[in-house]
Amino acid sequence: MRRRLIKKLCMVFGPRLPRIWLILCLASVFVLIVFSSSSSSSSSSSSFDSVTVTVKPDIYANYRRLKEQAITDYLDLTSLSSGSSNLKDLKLCGKEREHYVPCYNVSANMLTGFTNGDEFDRHCEVSQGEPYCLVRPPKDYKTPLSWPVGRDVIWNENVKITKDQFLSSGSMTKRLMLMEENQISFHSDDGLMFDGVKDYSHQVAEMIGLGSDTEFHQAGVRTVLDVGCGFGSFGAHLLSLKLMTVCMAAYELTGSQVQISLERGLPAIIGNFNSRQLPFPSLSYDMVHCAECGILWDAKDGLFLIEADRVLKPGGYFVLHGSSLSTKKGSMASPIEEFTRKICWTFIAQQEDTFIWQKTSDPQCYSSSMQGVIPPCREEREDVHSYYQPLASCVSGTTSKRWVPIQNRSSSSQITPAELEIYGKNSAG
């Protein structure tokens, strides 16, 4: 039977049956590959369209399970690297500690006796003895959108901002964000805005003598400390101009400015001007910016302004925006004007509610008999690098090798090898 079947096939296809079969097999495989690739491309395009139009909720359904698995993997790696004897029993915190931040416990601070704003400050000694655990994400936390989309659109459940907090925000903030059903959209790059962040940034640039905010680097401005940053829109805009802007705001239980900025992928840190120095070395920033940040700069005999001077680099700018200082040029609140003169700041411009001072580039100004009220710090104090020291009533950084006016640096956004050497680094390292 088998030979008869082969003879019949040979009569149909000829004597070279194996070669024909090989050709037919190759053709069949080619047809299958073409069909599968076309079907997969159509399915992938349709799935891509569905993702871009809407985000399926089941993508994030197992986030907590993935979080727990990440903890397990981390502990396994720790046990391999340091030995199981050093492994601590690290668990997830309870749901009541969803907003827990180490060393920040307002209720415990008040019970301890801290008042006058100190209860909102950092007090690790009060939190001693609390169990170590990993803070859970919010209940309905979703993975943030990829950059740069995630800079302008965040999930509402990730930051827990309420409608009351949204409505109580400033008029500029309302124009910069749109609260939807499950998302918060920021429109700092919206070309239809006529008086938003872009115009404000351009105004600041003009006030320091520049033609546009794209020229900040030409004035030596590369780093900015944004005090009381709101929802981070000003920092997001400056970041698009290649200016590294750090948001700094006080501790808040919900609707935290720091939390919102971090969710947008922007640098942020908890801190305030109250009783301790900020967690930055002296001469760290080219500009300190405060827009309705709620700080009384003339309080405590000017200690807050002295701290701003400490983190400012020589020739740096202090930008203050707020209706409380809305006065005619030369007639601003006298305590602030007096304190800025004592720390060798020059008042350079005012437009409506915005005031700008510039720090001196001459370290001898602080030892001048004409100033003489706020002396330079002793050298041994300037060598103290530990953070959260008490606020000092002296001017720091005058003898530091990092005392380099920002106007003397390269206008490029890149740091030169000579600048790295000042910080004990070299281009090869």
C-alpha positions as CSV (number, residue, x, y, z in Angstrom):
1,M,0.0,0.0,0.0
2,R,2.8,2.4,0.9
3,R,4.6,1.8,-2.4
4,R,1.4,2.3,-4.4
5,L,0.8,5.7,-2.7
6,I,4.4,6.8,-3.5
7,K,4.1,5.7,-7.1
8,K,0.9,7.7,-7.5
9,L,2.5,10.8,-6.0
10,C,5.5,10.3,-8.3
11,M,3.1,10.2,-11.3
12,V,1.6,13.5,-10.1
13,F,4.7,15.4,-8.9
14,G,7.4,13.6,-10.9
15,P,10.4,11.7,-9.7
16,R,11.9,14.6,-7.5
17,L,9.4,14.3,-4.8
18,P,11.6,15.2,-1.8
19,R,12.7,18.5,-3.3
20,I,9.1,19.6,-4.1
21,W,8.1,18.7,-0.5
22,L,10.9,20.9,0.8
23,I,9.8,23.8,-1.3
24,L,6.2,23.4,-0.3
25,C,7.2,23.3,3.4
26,L,9.3,26.5,3.1
27,A,6.5,28.3,1.4
28,S,4.0,27.2,4.0
29,V,6.3,28.5,6.8
30,F,6.8,31.8,5.0
31,V,3.0,32.3,4.7
32,L,2.5,31.5,8.4
33,I,5.2,34.1,9.4
34,V,3.6,36.8,7.3
35,F,0.2,36.0,8.6
36,S,1.3,36.0,12.3
37,S,3.3,39.2,12.0
38,S,0.4,41.1,10.4
39,S,-2.0,39.9,13.0
40,S,0.4,40.7,15.9
41,S,1.0,44.2,14.5
42,S,-2.7,44.9,14.2
43,S,-3.3,43.6,17.7
44,S,-0.4,45.6,19.2
45,S,-1.6,48.8,17.5
46,S,-5.1,48.3,18.7
47,S,-3.8,47.6,22.2
48,F,-1.6,50.7,22.1
49,D,-4.5,52.8,21.1
50,S,-6.5,51.4,24.0
51,V,-3.7,52.3,26.4
52,T,-3.3,55.8,25.1
53,V,-7.0,56.5,25.3
54,T,-7.6,55.1,28.7
55,V,-5.7,53.2,31.4
56,K,-7.2,49.9,32.4
57,P,-7.6,49.6,36.2
58,D,-6.6,46.0,36.3
59,I,-3.0,47.0,35.4
60,Y,-2.6,48.4,38.9
61,A,-4.8,45.8,40.8
62,N,-1.8,43.8,42.1
63,Y,0.4,46.8,43.1
64,R,0.5,45.9,46.8
65,R,1.4,42.3,46.0
66,L,4.2,43.5,43.8
67,K,5.3,45.8,46.6
68,E,5.4,43.0,49.1
69,Q,7.3,40.8,46.6
70,A,9.9,43.7,46.2
71,I,10.3,43.7,50.0
72,T,10.9,40.0,50.0
73,D,13.5,40.3,47.2
74,Y,15.2,43.1,49.0
75,L,15.5,41.1,52.2
76,D,16.8,38.1,50.3
77,L,19.5,40.2,48.7
78,T,20.4,41.7,52.1
79,S,20.7,38.3,53.7
80,L,23.1,37.2,50.9
81,S,25.3,40.3,51.2
82,S,25.5,40.8,55.0
83,G,24.6,37.4,56.3
84,S,21.3,36.2,57.8
85,S,22.4,37.1,61.4
86,N,22.2,40.8,60.6
87,L,18.8,40.6,58.9
88,K,16.1,42.5,60.7
89,D,12.5,41.6,60.7
90,L,11.2,44.4,58.4
91,K,7.5,44.5,57.8
92,L,4.9,46.7,56.2
93,C,3.6,49.5,58.4
94,G,-0.1,49.6,59.4
95,K,-2.7,51.4,57.4
96,E,-2.8,54.2,60.1
97,R,0.8,55.1,59.1
98,E,0.1,55.7,55.5
99,H,1.3,59.3,55.8
100,Y,4.1,58.6,58.2
101,V,7.3,60.5,57.7
102,P,10.3,59.6,60.0
103,C,11.0,62.3,62.7
104,Y,7.8,64.2,61.8
105,N,5.1,63.6,64.3
106,V,3.1,66.7,65.1
107,S,0.9,65.2,67.8
108,A,3.8,63.7,69.6
109,N,5.8,66.9,69.4
110,M,2.9,68.9,70.9
111,L,2.6,66.4,73.8
112,T,6.4,66.8,74.4
113,G,5.9,70.5,74.7
114,F,7.0,71.9,71.3
115,T,5.0,75.1,70.3
116,N,5.3,78.2,68.2
117,G,5.8,76.3,65.0
118,D,8.4,73.9,66.5
119,E,5.8,71.1,66.5
120,F,6.0,71.0,62.7
121,D,9.8,70.7,62.8
122,R,12.0,67.6,62.7
123,H,12.4,66.0,66.1
124,C,13.9,62.5,65.8
125,E,14.4,62.2,69.5
126,V,10.6,62.2,70.0
127,S,10.2,59.3,67.5
128,Q,12.8,57.1,69.1
129,G,11.6,53.6,69.9
130,E,9.1,53.4,67.1
131,P,9.2,50.2,65.1
132,Y,11.0,50.0,61.8
133,C,8.7,49.3,58.9
134,L,8.1,50.1,55.3
135,V,5.4,52.7,54.8
136,R,2.5,51.4,52.6
137,P,1.5,53.3,49.5
138,P,-2.0,54.9,49.6
139,K,-4.9,52.4,49.3
140,D,-5.6,53.0,45.6
141,Y,-2.1,54.0,44.6
142,K,-1.3,53.7,40.9
143,T,2.0,53.5,39.2
144,P,2.9,57.1,38.0
145,L,2.8,57.8,34.3
146,S,6.1,57.8,32.5
147,W,8.1,61.0,32.1
148,P,7.5,63.5,30.7
149,V,3.7,62.8,30.8
150,G,3.9,62.1,34.5
151,R,5.3,65.6,35.1
152,D,2.0,67.2,34.0
153,V,-0.5,64.4,34.8
154,I,-0.7,62.5,38.1
155,W,-3.3,60.2,39.7
156,N,-5.5,62.0,42.3
157,E,-5.5,59.0,44.7
158,N,-1.7,59.1,44.9
159,V,-1.6,62.4,46.6
160,K,-4.9,62.5,48.4
161,I,-5.7,66.2,47.7
162,T,-9.2,67.2,48.5
163,K,-11.5,69.5,46.6
164,D,-11.4,71.9,49.6
165,Q,-7.7,72.1,49.4
166,F,-7.9,72.6,45.6
167,L,-10.5,75.4,46.0
168,S,-8.5,77.1,48.7
169,S,-5.4,77.3,46.6
170,G,-4.3,80.5,44.9
171,S,-5.8,81.8,41.7
172,M,-2.6,81.0,39.8
173,T,-2.7,77.5,41.1
174,K,-6.2,77.0,39.9
175,R,-5.2,78.1,36.4
176,L,-2.2,75.7,36.5
177,M,-4.1,72.6,37.4
178,L,-7.3,70.9,36.4
179,M,-8.9,68.3,38.8
180,E,-10.7,65.6,36.9
181,E,-12.4,62.5,38.1
182,N,-9.2,60.5,38.9
183,Q,-6.4,62.7,37.6
184,I,-4.8,66.1,38.2
185,S,-3.5,67.8,35.1
186,F,-1.0,70.6,35.3
187,H,-0.8,73.1,32.4
188,S,2.4,74.9,33.1
189,D,3.3,74.5,29.4
190,D,-0.1,75.5,28.1
191,G,0.4,78.2,25.4
192,L,-3.1,79.5,26.0
193,M,-2.2,80.8,29.4
194,F,-1.7,84.6,29.5
195,D,-0.3,85.2,33.0
196,G,0.9,81.9,34.3
197,V,4.3,80.4,35.1
198,K,5.9,81.2,31.8
199,D,5.1,84.9,32.1
200,Y,6.2,85.1,35.7
201,S,9.5,83.4,34.9
202,H,10.0,85.8,32.0
203,Q,9.3,88.7,34.4
204,V,11.9,87.5,36.9
205,A,14.5,87.2,34.1
206,E,13.8,90.7,32.9
207,M,14.1,92.1,36.5
208,I,17.7,90.8,36.8
209,G,18.6,92.3,33.4
210,L,18.0,89.4,31.0
211,G,16.0,89.3,27.8
212,S,14.3,86.1,28.5
213,D,14.2,83.2,31.0
214,T,16.1,81.1,28.6
215,E,19.1,83.3,29.5
216,F,19.2,82.4,33.2
217,H,22.5,80.4,32.6
218,Q,24.1,83.6,31.2
219,A,23.5,85.2,34.6
220,G,25.1,82.2,36.4
221,V,21.8,80.8,37.6
222,R,21.8,77.0,37.5
223,T,20.2,75.9,40.8
224,V,17.1,77.3,42.5
225,L,15.6,76.6,45.9
226,D,11.8,77.1,45.7
227,V,10.5,77.7,49.2
228,G,6.9,76.8,49.6
229,C,6.7,75.5,46.1
230,G,2.9,74.9,45.9
231,F,2.3,72.2,43.3
232,G,5.7,72.5,41.7
233,S,4.7,74.2,38.5
234,F,7.4,76.9,38.7
235,G,10.1,74.2,39.3
236,A,8.7,72.1,36.4
237,H,9.0,75.1,34.1
238,L,12.6,75.9,35.2
239,L,13.5,72.3,34.8
240,S,12.5,72.5,31.2
241,L,15.0,75.4,30.9
242,K,17.7,73.0,32.4
243,L,17.7,74.7,35.8
244,M,17.8,72.3,38.7
245,T,15.0,73.4,41.1
246,V,14.4,71.9,44.5
247,C,11.0,72.2,46.1
248,M,11.1,72.7,49.8
249,A,8.0,73.0,52.0
250,A,6.9,72.3,55.5
251,Y,5.6,69.0,56.7
252,E,1.9,68.5,55.9
253,L,-0.3,65.5,56.7
254,T,-2.4,65.5,53.5
255,G,-2.1,67.4,50.2
256,S,1.6,67.8,50.8
257,Q,3.4,70.2,48.5
258,V,6.5,67.9,48.7
259,Q,4.4,64.8,48.0
260,I,2.8,66.4,44.9
261,S,6.2,67.5,43.6
262,L,7.7,64.1,44.1
263,E,4.8,62.5,42.4
264,R,5.5,64.7,39.4
265,G,9.1,63.5,39.3
266,L,10.5,66.8,40.6
267,P,13.2,67.1,43.3
268,A,11.6,68.0,46.7
269,I,12.4,67.9,50.4
270,I,10.6,68.6,53.7
271,G,12.1,71.6,55.5
272,N,11.1,75.0,56.9
273,F,12.6,78.2,58.3
274,N,11.8,77.9,62.0
275,S,14.6,77.0,64.4
276,R,17.2,74.9,62.5
277,Q,19.3,75.3,59.5
278,L,18.2,73.8,56.3
279,P,19.7,70.4,55.2
280,F,22.0,72.0,52.7
281,P,25.7,73.1,52.9
282,S,26.5,76.8,52.7
283,L,26.7,78.4,49.3
284,S,24.5,75.8,47.6
285,Y,22.0,77.7,45.5
286,D,22.1,80.5,42.8
287,M,18.6,81.6,43.6
288,V,16.2,81.4,46.5
289,H,12.6,81.8,45.5
290,C,9.5,82.4,47.7
291,A,6.1,83.0,46.2
292,E,3.5,83.4,49.0
293,C,5.5,80.9,51.0
294,G,4.1,82.2,54.3
295,I,7.4,83.0,56.0
296,L,7.8,86.2,58.0
297,W,11.3,87.0,56.8
298,D,11.7,89.9,59.3
299,A,10.9,87.6,62.3
300,K,13.4,86.5,64.9
301,D,15.7,89.4,64.3
302,G,16.3,88.4,60.7
303,L,17.5,84.9,61.4
304,F,15.5,83.6,58.4
305,L,17.1,86.0,56.0
306,I,20.5,85.1,57.4
307,E,19.7,81.4,56.7
308,A,18.7,82.3,53.2
309,D,22.0,84.1,52.8
310,R,23.9,81.0,54.1
311,V,22.6,78.8,51.3
312,L,22.9,81.5,48.6
313,K,26.0,81.6,46.5
314,P,27.9,84.9,46.1
315,G,26.0,87.1,43.6
316,G,22.9,84.9,44.0
317,Y,19.4,86.2,43.9
318,F,16.6,86.3,46.5
319,V,13.2,86.5,44.8
320,L,10.2,87.3,46.9
321,H,6.7,87.4,45.5
322,G,3.7,88.3,47.7
323,S,0.9,90.8,48.1
324,S,2.0,91.5,51.7
325,L,5.0,93.4,50.3
326,S,3.1,95.2,47.6
327,T,4.4,98.8,48.2
328,K,6.0,101.4,46.1
329,K,9.7,101.1,45.3
330,G,11.9,102.3,48.2
331,S,9.1,102.2,50.7
332,M,8.9,98.5,51.4
333,A,8.5,97.2,55.0
334,S,11.4,98.8,56.8
335,P,12.5,95.7,58.9
336,I,13.2,93.7,55.8
337,E,15.0,96.6,54.1
338,E,17.1,97.0,57.2
339,F,18.0,93.4,57.5
340,T,18.9,93.0,53.9
341,R,21.4,95.9,54.2
342,K,23.0,94.2,57.3
343,I,23.7,91.1,55.3
344,C,25.1,93.0,52.2
345,W,22.1,92.4,49.9
346,T,21.4,94.9,47.2
347,F,17.8,95.7,46.2
348,I,17.8,95.6,42.4
349,A,14.2,95.5,41.2
350,Q,10.5,95.5,41.9
351,Q,7.5,94.9,39.6
352,E,4.1,94.8,41.3
353,D,4.3,92.1,44.0
354,T,7.7,90.8,43.1
355,F,10.9,92.0,44.8
356,I,14.5,90.8,44.0
357,W,17.7,91.3,46.0
358,Q,21.2,90.2,45.1
359,K,23.8,88.9,47.5
360,T,27.2,90.6,47.5
361,S,30.1,89.0,45.7
362,D,32.6,90.7,48.1
363,P,33.3,88.8,51.3
364,Q,34.9,91.8,52.8
365,C,31.5,93.5,52.9
366,Y,30.6,91.5,56.0
367,S,33.6,92.7,57.9
368,S,33.1,96.3,56.9
369,S,32.6,98.8,59.8
370,M,29.7,100.3,57.8
371,Q,27.8,97.0,58.0
372,G,29.2,95.7,61.2
373,V,25.9,94.4,62.8
374,I,25.9,90.8,61.5
375,P,29.5,89.5,61.7
376,P,31.0,86.6,59.7
377,C,30.9,83.2,61.4
378,R,34.1,81.8,62.9
379,E,36.1,79.4,60.8
380,E,35.5,76.5,63.1
381,R,31.7,76.9,62.7
382,E,31.9,77.0,58.9
383,D,33.7,73.6,59.0
384,V,30.6,72.0,60.7
385,H,28.9,69.8,58.1
386,S,26.2,68.2,60.2
387,Y,22.7,69.2,59.2
388,Y,19.9,70.6,61.3
389,Q,22.1,72.8,63.4
390,P,20.4,75.7,65.3
391,L,19.9,78.9,63.2
392,A,23.0,81.1,63.5
393,S,23.2,84.9,63.8
394,C,26.3,85.1,61.8
395,V,27.2,85.1,58.0
396,S,28.6,81.8,56.7
397,G,30.9,80.9,53.8
398,T,33.0,84.1,53.6
399,T,36.3,82.1,54.0
400,S,35.3,79.1,52.0
401,K,37.1,78.1,48.9
402,R,33.7,77.7,47.3
403,W,33.1,81.5,47.6
404,V,32.9,82.0,43.8
405,P,30.5,84.6,42.4
406,I,28.0,82.9,40.1
407,Q,28.6,85.6,37.4
408,N,32.3,84.4,37.2
409,R,31.2,80.9,36.1
410,S,30.8,79.6,32.6
411,S,27.4,80.4,31.0
412,S,27.1,76.8,29.9
413,S,24.8,74.4,31.7
414,Q,27.8,72.0,32.1
415,I,30.1,72.1,35.1
416,T,33.7,72.6,34.2
417,P,36.6,70.6,35.6
418,A,37.9,73.7,37.4
419,E,34.5,74.0,39.2
420,L,34.6,70.3,40.2
421,E,38.0,70.8,41.8
422,I,36.5,73.4,44.2
423,Y,34.4,70.6,45.6
424,G,37.3,68.1,45.9
425,K,36.3,66.3,42.7
426,N,37.9,65.8,39.4
427,S,36.6,65.1,35.9
428,A,38.1,61.6,35.9
429,G,36.3,60.7,39.2
